[in-house]
Amino acid sequence: MPSQPYLLSFLHVGDPGIGYITSTQQAQHIPFEIKRVFWTQGTPPDVVRGRHAHKATEQVLVALNGSITVEVDNGKEDPHKFLLTQPDQGLYLPPMVWANLHFSEGAILLSLTSSDFDEADYIRSYQAFVKLANS
């Protein structure tokens, strides 16, 4: 399993005259077996989503509409920012990465995860996350 966030590109076919289809094609570009799919929409631009890390869950985030700035932090190095603006690009997040998400007006985020929802997998305190990341 990769230990740092990175961008993925997905297969897309079509043209401006008819539109495009984007696919992971049997999930060949996803570095884990997908267990859960969900999307987030209607987030006001002044609200920060995410604000947590996962102990074990891996994720791929895709901006289906609009733009989403994802600030990632592994608790050891300076944070990095990724700007998601294309539905044929995703951001892989390994476990133990804190993420803050900033949505543009009308943005829709698709999340693919390696596990079903389990509250025990979430780290919701940044201070607790940094302590775990450095232990």
BELFEN-V695671 format. One record per residue. N is the residue number from 1. SS is DSSP state (H for helix, E for strand, L for the rest). D_FIRST is the distance of its C-alpha to the first C-alpha in Angstrom with 1 decimal. Layout:
n	ss	d_first
N	SS	D_FIRST
N	SS	D_FIRST
//
This chain:
n	ss	d_first
1	L	0.0
2	L	3.8
3	L	6.4
4	L	9.3
5	L	10.9
6	E	12.1
7	E	14.6
8	E	14.6
9	E	17.9
10	L	19.1
11	E	22.0
12	E	25.3
13	E	28.8
14	E	32.3
15	E	34.6
16	L	36.3
17	L	39.3
18	L	37.5
19	E	34.2
20	E	30.6
21	E	28.1
22	E	24.4
23	E	22.0
24	L	18.4
25	L	20.2
26	L	18.7
27	L	15.5
28	L	14.6
29	L	13.2
30	L	11.1
31	L	7.4
32	L	8.3
33	L	11.8
34	L	14.1
35	L	16.1
36	E	18.0
37	E	19.6
38	E	21.9
39	E	23.8
40	E	25.5
41	E	28.9
42	L	32.1
43	L	30.6
44	L	33.3
45	L	32.4
46	L	33.4
47	L	30.9
48	E	27.5
49	E	24.9
50	E	21.6
51	E	22.5
52	E	19.8
53	E	16.2
54	E	14.2
55	L	13.4
56	L	10.8
57	L	11.0
58	L	8.9
59	E	11.6
60	E	13.1
61	E	16.5
62	E	19.4
63	E	22.9
64	E	25.2
65	E	28.3
66	L	29.2
67	L	26.9
68	E	24.4
69	E	23.6
70	E	20.4
71	E	20.5
72	E	17.2
73	E	17.3
74	L	15.0
75	L	18.2
76	L	18.5
77	L	19.3
78	L	21.4
79	L	20.3
80	E	19.6
81	E	21.0
82	E	19.9
83	E	22.7
84	E	22.1
85	L	25.3
86	L	24.6
87	L	23.6
88	L	22.0
89	E	19.4
90	E	16.5
91	E	14.4
92	E	10.7
93	E	10.4
94	L	7.5
95	L	9.2
96	L	12.0
97	L	13.2
98	E	16.8
99	E	18.1
100	E	21.7
101	E	22.8
102	E	26.2
103	E	27.7
104	L	30.5
105	L	33.5
106	L	32.6
107	L	28.9
108	E	26.8
109	E	23.1
110	E	21.1
111	E	18.0
112	E	15.6
113	E	13.6
114	L	11.5
115	L	14.4
116	L	18.1
117	L	19.8
118	L	20.1
119	H	21.9
120	H	20.7
121	H	17.1
122	E	18.7
123	E	19.6
124	L	22.6
125	L	24.2
126	H	23.1
127	H	24.8
128	H	23.0
129	H	19.6
130	H	20.5
131	H	21.8
132	H	18.6
133	H	16.5
134	L	19.0
135	L	19.6
//
